[in-house]
Amino acid sequence: MSSGVLPYTVEPHPVWGLYSGKLGTWLFLASEVMLFGGLFSAYVLLRVGAPEGTWPTGEETEMDWKIGGFNTLMLIISSVTMVMAWASLKMNDFAKARTYLIITVILALAFVALKLSLEYYPHWHHGLKPSTNTFFGLYYLMTGLHAIHILGGVVVMLYFIGPGASLWKTNPEYYTNRIECTGLYWHFVDLVWIFLFPILYLMN
Amino acid sequence: MSLKAFHIVFVVACVMLSLGFAYWAISEYRTTHDAALLVCGILSIVGAGGMLVYGKWFLHKLRGVSYL
């Protein structure tokens, strides 16, 4: 440790049984649970506490379950491709892992593109802005924060597809661990959407 | 928890979402009679079954990988 090299990047720590990156990722995800947990709680409390007839209904919100459902399907498939990238690395197949990562990035970017073009833009165009009502304030906050997380994941994946891929040649196990950490983050982001979809699209 | 274990949690969440969505879609179909809702509801039930089969296949594929 005194040499300045980060310890336990590949082998698990003898006490907590995880390598450093995974422990750090889970600590980060714990803070993310609190962030999104607070927003979900705010949504539930504001909705339950809203006076009768003031919470916008399905037609007033213009939320299209078909677009939301299609986006949900894309994110679910992206989680499968993400885990397949990691599984391919475990089987020493870097080319296949890279292909799976590229597919994951494409699905993530398609999700954001659909969100912007088929939801945010028409909503904004029809005057449905964060200031319109409490529902739209929370809608833009929660889905916007989620979209930023998606883009963050895309940046990380692009790094590992591009310049970061050289690590595979020098230390393949370290690279595999980094992809696992990316996969944990990606699964968390997709899990958040699995909760967002029903409360925003189906329960109005 | 490894990505393998987290992926199984994710698959379970997806199965629950699919079944919940199917319930919602079929309930909506009863009031609106929109055929798209019925089709999506049925596809959702099939999807939930597919996810369960996939989960079993995934566990078999990564049987040598730790849950930690």
Boltz contact constraints between the chains, C-beta under 6 A:
constraints:
  - contact:
      token1: [A, 17]
      token2: [B, 68]
      max_distance: 6.0
  - contact:
      token1: [A, 76]
      token2: [B, 14]
      max_distance: 6.0
  - contact:
      token1: [A, 79]
      token2: [B, 10]
      max_distance: 6.0
  - contact:
      token1: [A, 83]
      token2: [B, 7]
      max_distance: 6.0
  - contact:
      token1: [A, 86]
      token2: [B, 3]
      max_distance: 6.0
  - contact:
      token1: [A, 87]
      token2: [B, 62]
      max_distance: 6.0
  - contact:
      token1: [A, 180]
      token2: [B, 3]
      max_distance: 6.0
  - contact:
      token1: [A, 183]
      token2: [B, 3]
      max_distance: 6.0
  - contact:
      token1: [A, 184]
      token2: [B, 3]
      max_distance: 6.0
  - contact:
      token1: [A, 184]
      token2: [B, 6]
      max_distance: 6.0
  - contact:
      token1: [A, 187]
      token2: [B, 6]
      max_distance: 6.0
  - contact:
      token1: [A, 187]
      token2: [B, 10]
      max_distance: 6.0
  - contact:
      token1: [A, 194]
      token2: [B, 13]
      max_distance: 6.0
  - contact:
      token1: [A, 194]
      token2: [B, 17]
      max_distance: 6.0
  - contact:
      token1: [A, 202]
      token2: [B, 24]
      max_distance: 6.0
